[in-house]
Amino acid sequence: MRSEELKVIFEDVQGEKRLKESMRNYTSFHIGGAADFLIFPEGTDDLRKILYLCNKYKIPLFVLGFGTNILVKDGGIRGVIVSLDKGFSEVRVVEGETVTAGAGAGLQTMVGFALKNELSGMEFAVGIPGSVGGALVMNAGTEVGEMEDIVQEVRIMTSDGEIRTLKKGDIKFSYRYSNFPAGSILLETDTLLKKGKGKNIKREMELFIHKRRLKQPLSFNSAGSVFKNPPGDFAGRLVESAGLKGFHVGDAMLSYVHANFIINRGNATARDVLRLIEIVKEKVFTKTGVSLEEEIKIIGEDVENN
């Protein structure tokens, strides 16, 4: 379905709309072809209309966070892309130590809010890019904590437009995984933090961000860790042991700082990144017998299919 046709179908939905928008502008990799139709709904009624129309006309739908752990292929994305960062980005204290954050809020906005209100529990997340919704879906975290540790409940919109509240016990979290219902869209989450002293929280956050700057290539465009850590080991160590630090395909290169990061040196294409991923998996398996699994999400179509 052409972008102009999608514009007509969704004309009654409130929110900013963009046609044939390059996904380079919406991913931390700065890579990707154009999306047919990008829309920023202003509230739950608009989101429900989008779901209804996508179901009615069988239009593919993808919900975009901050694009920090995805690779969009060079052929772009067909259908409708929904961004929640305009209508679902509020962060507020509901009661005492309970903080509610919209799925479209930045995770670092939530970290800053916790520090300002002297609430401890978000220190593990300092420096992790992305949206709150994306962090929940991926159960984002570090060795000192994950989203699972602070979540109390999550409100979602099911594929048929119903709003449901899931308690923590209703959601299965594991390493970089959650099992939210297929086709559902996360709206907001209630998290339980704890009172602390602002200076102590700030000190711990500064220590974590200092460590991240030493260990990760934060000055380059990337999508974070490319591969999941296999049980009992680290993907970066395996990639480095295969002698691949600095190896590149086009402008997609394995970082010298951290071998589990692929950086965009300027003009990398998705095809470059995918070829580099393929080479890494082949060489690591040949050397170690370990099959690496991607942590980043790969979406969209190749150029020849566009």
C-alpha positions in Angstrom: 0.0 0.0 0.0 1.4 3.4 -1.0 2.2 6.1 1.5 -0.4 8.4 0.0 -3.1 5.7 0.5 -2.1 5.3 4.1 -2.3 9.0 4.6 -6.0 8.9 3.5 -6.8 5.9 5.7 -5.4 7.5 8.8 -6.5 11.1 8.1 -8.9 11.2 11.1 -6.2 10.1 13.6 -4.8 12.9 15.6 -1.1 13.3 15.7 1.8 14.3 13.5 2.2 12.2 10.4 5.2 11.8 8.0 5.4 10.0 4.7 8.5 8.2 3.4 10.5 9.2 6.4 14.1 8.0 6.5 14.7 5.7 9.5 18.3 7.0 9.6 16.9 9.9 11.6 15.2 7.6 14.1 17.8 5.0 14.9 21.0 5.3 17.0 22.8 3.4 14.2 21.8 6.2 11.7 21.1 3.5 9.2 18.0 2.5 7.4 15.7 3.0 4.5 12.4 4.9 4.5 9.2 4.1 6.4 6.0 4.2 4.4 4.1 6.1 7.1 5.2 7.4 10.5 2.7 8.6 13.0 2.9 10.1 16.5 -0.5 9.5 18.3 -1.5 12.0 20.9 -3.3 9.6 23.2 -5.0 6.2 23.8 -8.0 7.0 21.6 -5.7 7.7 18.6 -3.7 4.6 19.3 -6.9 2.5 19.4 -7.9 4.0 16.0 -4.6 3.1 14.5 -4.9 -0.5 15.7 -8.4 -0.8 14.4 -7.5 0.5 11.0 -4.4 -1.6 10.7 -6.5 -4.7 11.6 -9.3 -3.7 9.2 -7.0 -3.1 6.2 -4.4 -5.7 7.1 -1.6 -3.1 7.4 1.7 -4.1 9.0 2.3 -2.1 12.3 5.6 -1.5 14.1 5.9 0.4 17.3 9.2 2.4 17.5 10.9 3.3 20.7 14.1 5.4 20.5 15.6 3.1 17.9 18.6 2.3 20.1 18.7 -1.5 19.6 17.4 -2.0 16.1 18.8 -2.2 12.6 16.5 -1.1 9.9 17.3 -2.7 6.5 18.1 -0.5 3.5 14.8 -1.2 1.8 12.9 0.5 4.7 9.7 -0.5 6.5 6.4 -1.2 4.9 3.2 -0.2 6.6 2.7 2.0 9.6 5.3 3.0 12.2 4.0 4.3 15.5 6.1 6.5 17.8 5.0 7.0 21.4 7.5 9.7 22.3 5.0 12.6 21.9 1.8 11.4 23.6 3.1 8.8 26.1 6.2 10.4 27.7 5.1 11.6 31.1 7.0 10.6 34.2 5.5 11.3 37.6 5.4 10.2 41.2 2.1 8.6 41.9 2.5 7.9 45.6 5.5 7.8 47.9 8.1 5.7 46.1 6.0 4.6 43.2 7.0 6.3 39.9 4.8 6.0 36.8 6.5 6.4 33.4 5.0 6.5 29.9 6.4 3.9 27.5 7.5 6.8 25.2 9.5 8.5 27.9 13.3 8.3 27.7 14.9 5.9 30.1 17.4 8.6 31.0 14.5 11.0 31.7 13.3 8.5 34.2 16.8 8.1 35.7 17.0 11.9 36.0 13.6 12.1 37.6 14.5 9.5 40.2 17.7 11.4 41.1 15.8 14.7 41.3 13.3 13.1 43.7 16.0 11.3 45.7 14.7 7.9 44.8 17.1 5.0 44.5 16.7 1.9 42.3 17.4 3.4 38.8 21.2 3.6 39.2 21.7 0.5 37.1 20.0 2.2 34.1 22.2 5.3 34.0 23.6 5.7 30.5 21.4 3.1 28.9 19.8 4.7 25.9 16.3 4.1 24.6 12.7 4.5 25.8 11.0 3.1 28.9 8.8 0.8 26.7 11.8 -0.5 24.8 13.7 -1.1 28.1 10.7 -3.1 29.4 10.4 -5.2 26.2 14.2 -6.0 26.3 14.4 -6.2 30.1 17.3 -3.8 29.7 19.9 -3.7 32.4 23.5 -4.4 33.5 25.2 -6.8 35.8 23.9 -4.8 38.8 20.2 -4.6 37.9 17.4 -4.9 35.3 14.0 -3.5 34.6 12.5 -6.6 36.1 13.9 -5.5 39.5 11.8 -2.3 39.7 8.6 -3.1 37.7 5.4 -3.5 39.7 2.8 -3.4 36.9 2.5 -2.5 33.2 -0.5 -1.1 31.3 -0.8 -2.3 27.8 -3.2 -1.9 24.9 -4.0 -5.3 23.3 -4.2 -5.8 19.6 -8.0 -5.3 19.7 -7.8 -2.0 21.6 -8.5 -3.2 25.1 -6.4 -1.6 27.9 -5.2 -4.1 30.4 -3.0 -4.0 33.5 -0.4 -6.7 34.0 1.0 -7.3 37.4 4.7 -8.2 37.6 3.8 -11.8 38.3 1.9 -11.9 35.0 5.0 -11.1 33.0 7.9 -13.4 32.4 11.2 -11.6 32.4 14.6 -13.1 31.6 17.9 -12.0 30.1 17.0 -9.5 27.4 13.5 -10.9 27.2 9.9 -10.4 28.2 6.7 -12.1 27.1 4.2 -9.3 26.7 1.1 -10.5 24.7 1.8 -10.6 21.0 0.5 -7.5 19.2 0.1 -5.5 22.3 1.5 -2.0 22.8 3.0 -0.9 26.1 1.5 2.3 27.5 3.0 3.0 30.9 4.6 1.2 33.9 4.5 1.6 37.6 7.9 1.1 39.2 8.7 0.8 42.9 11.9 2.7 44.0 13.1 3.6 47.5 14.0 6.7 49.3 17.7 7.6 49.3 20.1 10.5 49.7 20.5 12.5 46.6 24.3 12.8 46.9 24.7 9.0 47.3 22.5 8.3 44.3 24.3 10.9 42.2 27.7 9.4 43.2 26.7 5.9 42.2 25.3 7.1 38.9 28.5 9.0 38.1 30.5 5.9 38.9 28.4 3.8 36.5 28.5 6.3 33.7 32.3 6.6 34.1 32.7 2.9 33.7 30.4 2.9 30.6 32.6 5.6 29.0 35.7 3.5 29.5 34.2 0.3 28.2 31.9 1.3 25.4 32.4 3.4 22.2 29.9 6.0 23.2 31.2 8.6 20.7 30.2 6.5 17.7 26.8 5.7 16.3 25.9 2.1 17.2 23.0 0.0 18.5 24.7 -1.1 21.7 25.6 -4.8 22.2 25.0 -6.7 19.0 25.0 -10.2 20.5 23.6 -11.6 23.7 26.1 -13.0 26.2 26.0 -16.8 26.0 25.6 -18.6 29.4 28.7 -18.3 31.5 30.6 -16.1 29.0 30.7 -12.8 27.3 30.0 -12.2 23.6 32.6 -9.4 23.5 35.3 -11.8 24.8 34.4 -14.4 22.2 34.5 -11.9 19.3 37.8 -10.5 20.5 39.3 -14.1 20.9 38.4 -14.7 17.2 40.7 -11.7 16.4 37.9 -9.6 15.0 38.4 -6.3 16.9 38.6 -3.5 14.2 37.4 -5.8 11.5 35.0 -4.0 9.1 32.7 -4.4 6.2 32.4 -1.0 4.5 31.8 1.6 7.2 30.5 -1.0 9.7 33.3 -1.9 12.1 33.7 -3.9 15.3 34.8 -1.4 17.9 38.4 -1.5 19.3 36.9 -0.4 22.6 34.3 -3.2 22.9 34.2 -6.0 20.4 30.5 -6.6 20.9 29.7 -3.2 19.4 29.4 -2.5 15.7 29.9 1.1 15.0 28.9 3.2 12.0 32.0 5.1 10.8 29.9 7.4 8.7 28.2 5.8 5.7 27.5 2.2 6.8 24.6 0.4 5.2 22.4 -2.2 6.8 23.8 -4.6 4.3 27.3 -3.9 5.6 26.2 -4.6 9.2 24.4 -7.8 8.3 27.4 -9.1 6.4 29.7 -8.3 9.4 27.3 -10.0 11.8 27.3 -13.1 9.5 31.2 -13.1 9.5 31.4 -12.8 13.2 29.0 -15.6 13.9 30.8 -17.9 11.4 34.3 -17.2 12.8 33.2 -17.4 16.5 31.5 -20.7 15.9 34.5 -22.1 14.0 36.9 -21.1 16.8 34.8 -21.8 19.9 31.7 -23.9 18.9 29.5 -21.1 20.4 26.5 -19.9 18.3 26.0 -16.2 19.0 22.5 -14.8 19.0 21.7 -11.3 18.1 20.5 -8.9 20.8 19.7 -6.2 18.3 16.4 -6.4 16.4 16.6 -6.5 12.6 13.5 -5.2 10.8 12.5 -4.0 7.4 13.2 -5.1 3.9 16.3 -5.5 1.7 16.6 -3.0 -1.2 15.8 -5.6 -3.9 12.4 -6.4 -2.2 11.4 -2.8 -1.9 
